[in-house]
Amino acid sequence: MANCSRTGDTRELLQTGNTRFVTFTPTLLVPKSRGNITLRDKDPYTPPLINPNYLSYQSEIDILVDGVR
């Protein structure tokens, strides 16, 4: 994401502090980890138990750390 000018001209001053910034977000596009969803009970109004199981493989952590570097 970038805070860009209205016209795309790099010389145009921005209205919010006249600065530009860029945000990088490392993302794991093909995760190996798999979570699960289970029912707590028979009541359909009871929220389910959700276990996302993020980053359960060391290789996923290594990929994200490399992305930050």
Residue, then its C-alpha position, 0 to 999 in steps of 0.5 A: m500500500a502506498n500513500c500516493s498523489r491524486t494524479g500520480d505525479t511524483r512531484e505533487l505534494l500530498q495533503t496529509g503532511n506532504t510525506r510518502f510512505v510504503t507498507f510491506t506486509p509479508t504473507l504466507l500464500v501457501p500455508k501447510s498448517r491446517g486448523n479445525i472447527t468443531l461444535r461445542d454442543k448440539d445447540p445451533y446458537t452456541p459458537p463453535l470452537i475454532n482452532p486456526n493452528y497458525l504457523s504450526y510448521q517451522s518452515e512457515i515461520d522461516i519463510l515469514v522471517d525471510g520476508v521481513r528481512 
